Amino acid sequence: MKLKVFTDGGARGNPGVAGYGVYIEDENKKILFEEGRFLGIKTNNEAEYMGLIGALTWIEEKVADAEVEINLDSQLLARQMKGIYKVKAPHLRKLWIIAQDLCQGKKIEFKEIKREDNYRADALANLAMDRKK
């Protein structure tokens, strides 16, 4: 099974009211999972990582053997997960370690995409922040 994952996180203020959005589709573009989650007060980068962790957790629980393409509009997150950028901030390093652990033993490719190509995950994140749940 091949999956396409789209994640986005945001904070209104930095730190501020935060949330993430995730949706996962199969090779036929059938949506298997979507979620928007309110996170309380977080930084933008924390919200981005928490969205990724939410997606990876779902994959671990439901389809751990899938080939996964993870699409991110956060250059920082994509490049940290690929090992191109170091993770210097201690609070992000903790989240990076969780995400790396969830990637172990899986076929995962991280792709940087344009913000406008991540509209659905962005909309889910904003809806979570609006609803605060």
Biotite code that builds the C-alpha atoms (Angstrom):
import biotite.structure as struc

atoms = struc.array([
    struc.Atom([0.000, 0.000, 0.000], chain_id="A", res_id=1, res_name="MET", atom_name="CA", element="C"),
    struc.Atom([1.232, 3.484, -0.856], chain_id="A", res_id=2, res_name="LYS", atom_name="CA", element="C"),
    struc.Atom([0.118, 6.496, 1.174], chain_id="A", res_id=3, res_name="LEU", atom_name="CA", element="C"),
    struc.Atom([0.315, 10.215, 0.594], chain_id="A", res_id=4, res_name="LYS", atom_name="CA", element="C"),
    struc.Atom([0.352, 12.210, 3.813], chain_id="A", res_id=5, res_name="VAL", atom_name="CA", element="C"),
    struc.Atom([-0.169, 15.949, 4.137], chain_id="A", res_id=6, res_name="PHE", atom_name="CA", element="C"),
    struc.Atom([0.480, 17.690, 7.442], chain_id="A", res_id=7, res_name="THR", atom_name="CA", element="C"),
    struc.Atom([0.457, 21.282, 8.564], chain_id="A", res_id=8, res_name="ASP", atom_name="CA", element="C"),
    struc.Atom([0.729, 23.057, 11.869], chain_id="A", res_id=9, res_name="GLY", atom_name="CA", element="C"),
    struc.Atom([0.257, 26.654, 12.836], chain_id="A", res_id=10, res_name="GLY", atom_name="CA", element="C"),
    struc.Atom([0.198, 29.070, 15.712], chain_id="A", res_id=11, res_name="ALA", atom_name="CA", element="C"),
    struc.Atom([-1.504, 32.439, 15.899], chain_id="A", res_id=12, res_name="ARG", atom_name="CA", element="C"),
    struc.Atom([1.298, 34.265, 17.603], chain_id="A", res_id=13, res_name="GLY", atom_name="CA", element="C"),
    struc.Atom([4.555, 32.514, 18.256], chain_id="A", res_id=14, res_name="ASN", atom_name="CA", element="C"),
    struc.Atom([3.878, 31.021, 20.702], chain_id="A", res_id=15, res_name="PRO", atom_name="CA", element="C"),
    struc.Atom([0.136, 31.313, 20.451], chain_id="A", res_id=16, res_name="GLY", atom_name="CA", element="C"),
    struc.Atom([-3.104, 29.422, 19.886], chain_id="A", res_id=17, res_name="VAL", atom_name="CA", element="C"),
    struc.Atom([-1.993, 26.411, 17.875], chain_id="A", res_id=18, res_name="ALA", atom_name="CA", element="C"),
    struc.Atom([-3.316, 23.459, 15.963], chain_id="A", res_id=19, res_name="GLY", atom_name="CA", element="C"),
    struc.Atom([-2.436, 20.951, 13.300], chain_id="A", res_id=20, res_name="TYR", atom_name="CA", element="C"),
    struc.Atom([-4.117, 19.332, 10.349], chain_id="A", res_id=21, res_name="GLY", atom_name="CA", element="C"),
    struc.Atom([-3.392, 15.951, 8.800], chain_id="A", res_id=22, res_name="VAL", atom_name="CA", element="C"),
    struc.Atom([-4.906, 13.987, 5.994], chain_id="A", res_id=23, res_name="TYR", atom_name="CA", element="C"),
    struc.Atom([-3.808, 10.711, 4.513], chain_id="A", res_id=24, res_name="ILE", atom_name="CA", element="C"),
    struc.Atom([-4.875, 9.243, 1.204], chain_id="A", res_id=25, res_name="GLU", atom_name="CA", element="C"),
    struc.Atom([-4.141, 5.980, -0.595], chain_id="A", res_id=26, res_name="ASP", atom_name="CA", element="C"),
    struc.Atom([-2.813, 5.574, -4.134], chain_id="A", res_id=27, res_name="GLU", atom_name="CA", element="C"),
    struc.Atom([-6.377, 6.006, -5.468], chain_id="A", res_id=28, res_name="ASN", atom_name="CA", element="C"),
    struc.Atom([-6.734, 9.337, -3.618], chain_id="A", res_id=29, res_name="LYS", atom_name="CA", element="C"),
    struc.Atom([-9.232, 7.806, -1.203], chain_id="A", res_id=30, res_name="LYS", atom_name="CA", element="C"),
    struc.Atom([-8.992, 9.642, 2.123], chain_id="A", res_id=31, res_name="ILE", atom_name="CA", element="C"),
    struc.Atom([-8.166, 7.150, 4.850], chain_id="A", res_id=32, res_name="LEU", atom_name="CA", element="C"),
    struc.Atom([-7.719, 9.595, 7.723], chain_id="A", res_id=33, res_name="PHE", atom_name="CA", element="C"),
    struc.Atom([-8.084, 13.263, 8.437], chain_id="A", res_id=34, res_name="GLU", atom_name="CA", element="C"),
    struc.Atom([-7.740, 15.173, 11.643], chain_id="A", res_id=35, res_name="GLU", atom_name="CA", element="C"),
    struc.Atom([-7.546, 18.702, 12.923], chain_id="A", res_id=36, res_name="GLY", atom_name="CA", element="C"),
    struc.Atom([-6.349, 19.017, 16.496], chain_id="A", res_id=37, res_name="ARG", atom_name="CA", element="C"),
    struc.Atom([-6.208, 22.011, 18.819], chain_id="A", res_id=38, res_name="PHE", atom_name="CA", element="C"),
    struc.Atom([-2.924, 22.079, 20.753], chain_id="A", res_id=39, res_name="LEU", atom_name="CA", element="C"),
    struc.Atom([-3.323, 24.971, 23.187], chain_id="A", res_id=40, res_name="GLY", atom_name="CA", element="C"),
    struc.Atom([-0.454, 27.431, 23.284], chain_id="A", res_id=41, res_name="ILE", atom_name="CA", element="C"),
    struc.Atom([2.517, 26.246, 21.213], chain_id="A", res_id=42, res_name="LYS", atom_name="CA", element="C"),
    struc.Atom([5.027, 27.594, 18.721], chain_id="A", res_id=43, res_name="THR", atom_name="CA", element="C"),
    struc.Atom([4.498, 27.173, 15.003], chain_id="A", res_id=44, res_name="ASN", atom_name="CA", element="C"),
    struc.Atom([7.323, 24.640, 14.774], chain_id="A", res_id=45, res_name="ASN", atom_name="CA", element="C"),
    struc.Atom([5.952, 22.617, 17.697], chain_id="A", res_id=46, res_name="GLU", atom_name="CA", element="C"),
    struc.Atom([2.587, 22.481, 15.920], chain_id="A", res_id=47, res_name="ALA", atom_name="CA", element="C"),
    struc.Atom([4.282, 21.324, 12.698], chain_id="A", res_id=48, res_name="GLU", atom_name="CA", element="C"),
    struc.Atom([6.052, 18.501, 14.559], chain_id="A", res_id=49, res_name="TYR", atom_name="CA", element="C"),
    struc.Atom([2.908, 17.500, 16.429], chain_id="A", res_id=50, res_name="MET", atom_name="CA", element="C"),
    struc.Atom([1.021, 17.210, 13.138], chain_id="A", res_id=51, res_name="GLY", atom_name="CA", element="C"),
    struc.Atom([3.737, 14.962, 11.754], chain_id="A", res_id=52, res_name="LEU", atom_name="CA", element="C"),
    struc.Atom([3.708, 12.858, 14.925], chain_id="A", res_id=53, res_name="ILE", atom_name="CA", element="C"),
    struc.Atom([-0.086, 12.570, 14.681], chain_id="A", res_id=54, res_name="GLY", atom_name="CA", element="C"),
    struc.Atom([0.209, 11.238, 11.126], chain_id="A", res_id=55, res_name="ALA", atom_name="CA", element="C"),
    struc.Atom([3.067, 8.869, 11.957], chain_id="A", res_id=56, res_name="LEU", atom_name="CA", element="C"),
    struc.Atom([1.187, 7.515, 14.968], chain_id="A", res_id=57, res_name="THR", atom_name="CA", element="C"),
    struc.Atom([-1.860, 6.741, 12.827], chain_id="A", res_id=58, res_name="TRP", atom_name="CA", element="C"),
    struc.Atom([0.367, 4.987, 10.282], chain_id="A", res_id=59, res_name="ILE", atom_name="CA", element="C"),
    struc.Atom([2.088, 2.981, 13.029], chain_id="A", res_id=60, res_name="GLU", atom_name="CA", element="C"),
    struc.Atom([-1.270, 1.824, 14.401], chain_id="A", res_id=61, res_name="GLU", atom_name="CA", element="C"),
    struc.Atom([-3.088, 1.141, 11.127], chain_id="A", res_id=62, res_name="LYS", atom_name="CA", element="C"),
    struc.Atom([-0.710, 0.428, 8.216], chain_id="A", res_id=63, res_name="VAL", atom_name="CA", element="C"),
    struc.Atom([2.850, 0.160, 9.517], chain_id="A", res_id=64, res_name="ALA", atom_name="CA", element="C"),
    struc.Atom([4.076, -1.624, 6.367], chain_id="A", res_id=65, res_name="ASP", atom_name="CA", element="C"),
    struc.Atom([2.899, 1.046, 3.894], chain_id="A", res_id=66, res_name="ALA", atom_name="CA", element="C"),
    struc.Atom([5.195, 3.051, 1.631], chain_id="A", res_id=67, res_name="GLU", atom_name="CA", element="C"),
    struc.Atom([4.714, 6.648, 2.727], chain_id="A", res_id=68, res_name="VAL", atom_name="CA", element="C"),
    struc.Atom([5.214, 10.005, 1.065], chain_id="A", res_id=69, res_name="GLU", atom_name="CA", element="C"),
    struc.Atom([4.974, 12.809, 3.608], chain_id="A", res_id=70, res_name="ILE", atom_name="CA", element="C"),
    struc.Atom([4.250, 16.240, 2.164], chain_id="A", res_id=71, res_name="ASN", atom_name="CA", element="C"),
    struc.Atom([5.175, 19.270, 4.249], chain_id="A", res_id=72, res_name="LEU", atom_name="CA", element="C"),
    struc.Atom([5.133, 22.986, 3.543], chain_id="A", res_id=73, res_name="ASP", atom_name="CA", element="C"),
    struc.Atom([7.574, 23.564, 6.417], chain_id="A", res_id=74, res_name="SER", atom_name="CA", element="C"),
    struc.Atom([11.064, 23.621, 4.946], chain_id="A", res_id=75, res_name="GLN", atom_name="CA", element="C"),
    struc.Atom([12.552, 23.480, 8.437], chain_id="A", res_id=76, res_name="LEU", atom_name="CA", element="C"),
    struc.Atom([10.622, 20.354, 9.419], chain_id="A", res_id=77, res_name="LEU", atom_name="CA", element="C"),
    struc.Atom([11.264, 18.557, 6.123], chain_id="A", res_id=78, res_name="ALA", atom_name="CA", element="C"),
    struc.Atom([14.985, 19.276, 6.223], chain_id="A", res_id=79, res_name="ARG", atom_name="CA", element="C"),
    struc.Atom([15.333, 18.386, 9.897], chain_id="A", res_id=80, res_name="GLN", atom_name="CA", element="C"),
    struc.Atom([13.606, 15.056, 9.295], chain_id="A", res_id=81, res_name="MET", atom_name="CA", element="C"),
    struc.Atom([15.909, 14.365, 6.325], chain_id="A", res_id=82, res_name="LYS", atom_name="CA", element="C"),
    struc.Atom([18.961, 15.201, 8.432], chain_id="A", res_id=83, res_name="GLY", atom_name="CA", element="C"),
    struc.Atom([19.928, 18.225, 6.328], chain_id="A", res_id=84, res_name="ILE", atom_name="CA", element="C"),
    struc.Atom([19.372, 20.676, 9.195], chain_id="A", res_id=85, res_name="TYR", atom_name="CA", element="C"),
    struc.Atom([20.344, 20.075, 12.803], chain_id="A", res_id=86, res_name="LYS", atom_name="CA", element="C"),
    struc.Atom([17.692, 20.337, 15.501], chain_id="A", res_id=87, res_name="VAL", atom_name="CA", element="C"),
    struc.Atom([19.135, 22.841, 17.952], chain_id="A", res_id=88, res_name="LYS", atom_name="CA", element="C"),
    struc.Atom([16.116, 23.874, 20.040], chain_id="A", res_id=89, res_name="ALA", atom_name="CA", element="C"),
    struc.Atom([15.700, 21.462, 23.000], chain_id="A", res_id=90, res_name="PRO", atom_name="CA", element="C"),
    struc.Atom([11.876, 21.536, 22.892], chain_id="A", res_id=91, res_name="HIS", atom_name="CA", element="C"),
    struc.Atom([11.932, 20.633, 19.170], chain_id="A", res_id=92, res_name="LEU", atom_name="CA", element="C"),
    struc.Atom([14.632, 18.007, 19.631], chain_id="A", res_id=93, res_name="ARG", atom_name="CA", element="C"),
    struc.Atom([12.287, 16.037, 21.903], chain_id="A", res_id=94, res_name="LYS", atom_name="CA", element="C"),
    struc.Atom([9.595, 16.076, 19.207], chain_id="A", res_id=95, res_name="LEU", atom_name="CA", element="C"),
    struc.Atom([12.137, 15.243, 16.486], chain_id="A", res_id=96, res_name="TRP", atom_name="CA", element="C"),
    struc.Atom([13.248, 12.158, 18.446], chain_id="A", res_id=97, res_name="ILE", atom_name="CA", element="C"),
    struc.Atom([9.633, 10.963, 18.743], chain_id="A", res_id=98, res_name="ILE", atom_name="CA", element="C"),
    struc.Atom([9.091, 11.484, 15.007], chain_id="A", res_id=99, res_name="ALA", atom_name="CA", element="C"),
    struc.Atom([12.356, 9.726, 14.115], chain_id="A", res_id=100, res_name="GLN", atom_name="CA", element="C"),
    struc.Atom([11.423, 6.769, 16.323], chain_id="A", res_id=101, res_name="ASP", atom_name="CA", element="C"),
    struc.Atom([8.044, 6.484, 14.579], chain_id="A", res_id=102, res_name="LEU", atom_name="CA", element="C"),
    struc.Atom([9.844, 6.411, 11.199], chain_id="A", res_id=103, res_name="CYS", atom_name="CA", element="C"),
    struc.Atom([12.091, 3.483, 12.114], chain_id="A", res_id=104, res_name="GLN", atom_name="CA", element="C"),
    struc.Atom([11.673, 0.450, 9.873], chain_id="A", res_id=105, res_name="GLY", atom_name="CA", element="C"),
    struc.Atom([9.328, 2.240, 7.476], chain_id="A", res_id=106, res_name="LYS", atom_name="CA", element="C"),
    struc.Atom([9.679, 3.343, 3.863], chain_id="A", res_id=107, res_name="LYS", atom_name="CA", element="C"),
    struc.Atom([9.166, 7.087, 4.214], chain_id="A", res_id=108, res_name="ILE", atom_name="CA", element="C"),
    struc.Atom([10.014, 9.913, 1.848], chain_id="A", res_id=109, res_name="GLU", atom_name="CA", element="C"),
    struc.Atom([9.758, 13.524, 2.990], chain_id="A", res_id=110, res_name="PHE", atom_name="CA", element="C"),
    struc.Atom([8.781, 16.096, 0.356], chain_id="A", res_id=111, res_name="LYS", atom_name="CA", element="C"),
    struc.Atom([8.752, 19.874, 0.596], chain_id="A", res_id=112, res_name="GLU", atom_name="CA", element="C"),
    struc.Atom([5.684, 21.303, -1.097], chain_id="A", res_id=113, res_name="ILE", atom_name="CA", element="C"),
    struc.Atom([4.316, 24.793, -1.662], chain_id="A", res_id=114, res_name="LYS", atom_name="CA", element="C"),
    struc.Atom([1.898, 26.163, 0.891], chain_id="A", res_id=115, res_name="ARG", atom_name="CA", element="C"),
    struc.Atom([-0.868, 26.362, -1.723], chain_id="A", res_id=116, res_name="GLU", atom_name="CA", element="C"),
    struc.Atom([-0.468, 22.619, -2.393], chain_id="A", res_id=117, res_name="ASP", atom_name="CA", element="C"),
    struc.Atom([-1.105, 21.900, 1.288], chain_id="A", res_id=118, res_name="ASN", atom_name="CA", element="C"),
    struc.Atom([-4.445, 23.696, 1.487], chain_id="A", res_id=119, res_name="TYR", atom_name="CA", element="C"),
    struc.Atom([-6.461, 20.833, 2.964], chain_id="A", res_id=120, res_name="ARG", atom_name="CA", element="C"),
    struc.Atom([-4.103, 20.178, 5.911], chain_id="A", res_id=121, res_name="ALA", atom_name="CA", element="C"),
    struc.Atom([-3.865, 23.942, 6.446], chain_id="A", res_id=122, res_name="ASP", atom_name="CA", element="C"),
    struc.Atom([-7.659, 24.229, 6.502], chain_id="A", res_id=123, res_name="ALA", atom_name="CA", element="C"),
    struc.Atom([-7.910, 21.427, 9.084], chain_id="A", res_id=124, res_name="LEU", atom_name="CA", element="C"),
    struc.Atom([-5.301, 23.142, 11.269], chain_id="A", res_id=125, res_name="ALA", atom_name="CA", element="C"),
    struc.Atom([-7.118, 26.474, 11.073], chain_id="A", res_id=126, res_name="ASN", atom_name="CA", element="C"),
    struc.Atom([-10.466, 24.855, 11.822], chain_id="A", res_id=127, res_name="LEU", atom_name="CA", element="C"),
    struc.Atom([-8.946, 23.228, 14.931], chain_id="A", res_id=128, res_name="ALA", atom_name="CA", element="C"),
    struc.Atom([-7.606, 26.598, 16.075], chain_id="A", res_id=129, res_name="MET", atom_name="CA", element="C"),
    struc.Atom([-10.939, 28.303, 15.381], chain_id="A", res_id=130, res_name="ASP", atom_name="CA", element="C"),
    struc.Atom([-12.914, 25.698, 17.303], chain_id="A", res_id=131, res_name="ARG", atom_name="CA", element="C"),
    struc.Atom([-10.270, 25.256, 20.018], chain_id="A", res_id=132, res_name="LYS", atom_name="CA", element="C"),
    struc.Atom([-10.943, 21.525, 20.146], chain_id="A", res_id=133, res_name="LYS", atom_name="CA", element="C"),
])
